[in-house]
Amino acid sequence: MTNPTSSQNAPYKVKVEKDKTYSWCSCGLSQKQPFCDGSHKGGLFKSVKYLANSNKEVWFCGCKRTNHQPFCDGSHSKP
């Protein structure tokens, strides 16, 4: 697999906790979207680590085409 699989064509709104590390799924195969469950093993993809610097809501990319991993940049709405 050379291109990621889109888990959904919209971002995932997630409440993150300060000082907690999150592993965003970049391949789209995880059953725990938007987070990695290791489904990419043996492939070209790796999880993307995100360390929250405060308690807040963030928008993790669901289409996996973002240029600003792990966050949504609107790529799902571009032709």
C-alpha positions, 0 to 999 in steps of 0.5 A: 500500500503506497497511499493511505486509506481514508477512514472518513472524509472529515476530521475527528474532534478530540479532547486532548489532555495536557502532557499526554502523547497521542499516536495518530494513524497515518495509514487509515487502517486502524480500528481505533481511529484516529489513533494508531493500533499498529495495523500499519506494521510491515508497510510504509506508514508510521504513526505520528506522535502528538504531545498535547501542550494543554487541555483542549479540543483538536481536529485530527485528520480523518482523510489521511491526506493532510499536509499538516499531520496529524491535524486536518487542513481541509484536504478532504474537501479539495478536488 
